């Protein structure tokens, strides 16, 4: 199978864009590269850090872990990234990191959030510790937070202080840029400390809180289903949900994501009695009904959010699925709401 079709190919491409000679990296760490390519969602932190350290040495960028945040588009994180992008506040973002990161990468790395009277601590943790410092992996994980929120919040995105379990590196320039100048090393935890007031800071302007709630509920359902049943059908559901706003999404797009030829993908779907078009329509219809009954979004915006090019095509689809138009459904659902 071609490298570009493997699950971790996007990460290898990220390394290349960061100035890494990929041939040299593959010669130095063939087993680690292979593990990343085939098992990106479960590669252990030891292997990640070996790769990032080698990338730092090859590229000459000793802040390579931090730089990863600048090279990776958040949409590359799949459903996890989709949820993060729809965070209304810093608190939403941090809670999503705590709740969903271990699902996105299930190999013993997780976030922890500790709220005290006047401060909040965000920790980046490892289930198992050993002699490796995991410096670059930690920089990537903790660095994501100020990098993500700084464009919207400015200087308050820098923490009051930052603590690291590893030794101080020769140059602190990159760490200062991300975390400010109050840094401590050889500490018990890798953590950022912010004033508690940052939790209520808005980081998106357009996300309706009800819409965010709906997206998270649907994401939770999909993730729970995936844990119970790691079948092709559930994987297809997640793919469709992640791309629900894309008008032209089809089985060919899904086949590429699953690293299969279109013919092989269609054979696998046929073997499990899966009709891609029907699955897509079902998920679109569920989301459309949720948005119509629980938000005040106009039909044109709901059409866009569920992957239709215009309100007319959405309305035709909705009538076909539900035997009433979107506004009729919205009105009837509100009439049937229990009185408070």
N, C-alpha and C positions, 0 to 999 in steps of 0.2 A: 504494500500500500504506500502511496506517495506520502511524504512527510506532511505536506500541506493539508492533507485530509485527516490527520491525527488530532485527538482532543487537545493536546498541548502545543500544537503548531503555532497558535497565536502568541504563546509565551516565547518560543524560539525566535519568532519574527520581532518581538519586542526587544529581545536581547540584541538582535542584529541592528535595529534602529538606534540602540543605545551605544553603538560603536564596537560591538563584540565581533571578533572573527569567529564565525560559527564553526568552520572547519576545525579551527584550533580548539575550541571548546569541546567539540565532539570527540576529538582525539584525547584530550585530557581527562574527560569524565564521560566516557561512553555509556556506562551503566546508568548514571544519574540522568543524562540527557534522554535515554530511552525510557526511563521510568516517568520522567516529566511528560514526554510525548504521549505515552499510552495511558497514564494514570494521573493526570493533572489535578483532579479533584481529591486525590488521596495520597499524594506524594508527601512523605514525612518531612518535618522541618529540618532535620539534619541534611537531607539531600538538597532541599531548597537552598539552605545557606551555603553549602559547598558550591552549588551552581552560581549563586550570586557573588560569592567571594572570587570565584574564578573569573566571572564577568568583570568584576571590579579590577582585577589584576590585568586581564587582557585588554580592557578598554582604557585603563589608566585612570578611571573614575572611582575613587575610593568611597564615594557616596552613592554607589550604584543602587543600593536598596531604596534610598530616597528618590532617586531619579526614576525608578520604575513607575512611581505615581504620575510622573509627567508624561510617560510614554504609553501608558495603558488607558484606553478609553473605557470608562466604567461599564459600557454596554457589553464589553467582553466578559464580564462576570455573570452573564446570563440573568436568571431570575433574581439572584441576589443583587446584582447591579440595578435591575429594574426597580426593585423595592427601594433601594437607597436613593435613586433619582426622584422618587415620589415622596421623600421626607419633607414635611412641612417645616419642622423646627429642628434645632440641634438635638433636642431630646429625642425626637422621632428617629433621627439618624443614628444616634448612639444605641438606642434600644434595638434598632434593626441590626446593627453590627453584633450586638450581644445575642440576639435571637437567631439570626440567620447565617452568621459566618461559619459556624460549625457544620451547617448543612451544605454550604457552598464548598467548604474544604474540610473534610471529615478525617483529619489525620493528627489530631491532638493540638491544634492551635485555636485559641478562642479569646474573645474580649470579655472583660468584666467591668461593670459600672458600679461605682460606690458613691452614693450621695451623702454628704455630711451637712452640717448646719449652713456653712457659707461657701463650701467648695464642693467640687465633684471630681472624682478620680476615674480616669479611663485606663484600664490595665490591658496589656497585651500579654497573654499567658500561654504557657506550654504545659501539657499534661505531664510530660516527663522531662527532667532536666539531666544534662550530662556535661561533659567537659567543653562542648562546643558553645561559643558565645551567642550564636544566632544573631549577630549584630545586624547583618544586612536584612534578614527577614523581619527583625523587630523594627528597623528603620522604615521598611516598607509598610508594615502594619500600623504603626503609630503615626507615621508621616502622612498616611492617607487622610487623617482627620483634619489637620490644619490645611492641607492642600485642597481638600474638597470644599471647606467652608470659607476660606480666605477671600475668594473672588466676590463673595456676597457680604461678608462681615468686616473685611479689612483687617486692621491690626489686632482687633479683639480675638481673632482666630488663633493668635499665638497664645500658648498656655502661660500660666503664672510660672510654672516650672515643669521640668521634664526629668524623669529618673530612668536610668538604664542599668541592667544587671551586668553589662560588659564593661571592659576597661575603656578609658578615654582614648579615642583615636588620635593620631598625630595632629590632624587638622580638624578643628571644630567648625569650620566655615559653613559647611552644608547643614549641620545640626543647628547652628545659630539661625540660619535662614528659615528653617522650618519651625523651630521650637523656641526661639529667643535665646537669651544668654544665660538664663538661670538653669544650668544643667548639672545633674549629679550622676556619678558613675559608680559601679560596683555596689549597686543597691539591691534590695531584696526583690523589688518588682520593676518591671518596665511599665511606666505609667506617665500620663499627662495629668496635670492639675489645673483646673479652670475655676473661676468664680462660678458659683451655682447659678447665677443669673443668666449665664450663657445658654442654659437649657431652653429658655423660652424664645431665644432669638430665631426669627424666621429665616429660612435659607431657600425657600421657594415662594414665589408670589402668587402663582396661578393654581396650585393644587387645592381643590376643595377638600376640607377635612373629611367630609362624608365619602368623597371619592377615594381618598387615601385609605379610609377604613374598609371600603369595599375591596380595593386592590389587595390589602393585606389579608382580609378574610379569604379571598379567592386563592392567594398565594399560600396561605396556611393550609388550606384544603389540599392543594396540589402537592405541597411538600409532605404532608401527612400521608397522602395516598402513595407517594413515591417511596416513603419509608416502609409502608406495609406491602407494597406491590411494585417492585422495580421492573415493570414490564415495558414493552415497547409502547403500548397504548398510553401508559402514564407519562412516558418520556415525550410522546407526541403532544399530549395535553399541555405539558410545561412549555414546549417549544411554541405552540400556538398562542398560549397566554402571553409569553414574552414578546411575541410579535403581533399581538392582537390589533394594533393600530396600523399594520402594514397591509395595504390593499391587495397587492399581488402575491401574497404568500401562498406557496403551493407545495406539493409533495417533493418537487425537485429541490427546493430550498431546504426542506427537512432532511432529505437524503444526504446533502452536503454536510449538514451539521452532524449527522450520525455516521459520517465517514463511510457511506455506502454508495454504490452506483444506484442510479434511479431504478434500474430493473431489479436489482437485489432488494432494494427497499420495498418496492411494490410486491415482490414475492413474499417478503416477511409480513407485510400488512395483510396480504391475502390469506396467509397461513393462520393469522390471528383474527381474521374476519374484521379487519379495520378498514373503514372507508374514510380517507383523509378529509374529503370535502364535507362529509357529514359530521365528523368530529369538529372541524373548524366552525361549521355553522352552529353546532350545539353550543360551543363555548362562546361564540359571538352573541348568540341569543340569550344565554344566561347573563352575560355581562350587560347586554342592552337592557334587559328587564330590571336588573339591579339598579342601573343608572337612571332609568325612567321612574322607578318607584321610590327611590331614596334620595335623589338629587333634583335640583331645579335646572339642571343644564339644558340648554335648548337642544332640540332634536338634531340640528345640524352639527353641534359639537359632539353629541353622542355618536352620530354617524361616523365622524372622524376618528373618535377614540376606539371604535370597534372595527375600523378598517375599511370603511366605505368611502368612495370618492366623492359622493354627494348625498344629500338628504333624501333625494328621490329613490335612489337605488337601495338605500337603507330601509326606507318605508316599504318598498315592494318586498324586500326580504322579510321584514318584520310581519307584514300581513300574511305572507305565505306560511310563516312558522306559527303564528299566534291567532290568525283569523280576526285581527283587529289592528288598526293603525297605531303608531306609537302614542299619540295623544289620547286616544281612547283607552289604551292600556294604562297610561299614567293616571287618568281620571278615575278609572274603575279601581285601580289599586289603592288610591287614596280614599275612595268611598268605603273600601273594605278594611281600612286601617282600624284597629281597636280604639275606641274613644278613651281619652285619658281623664 
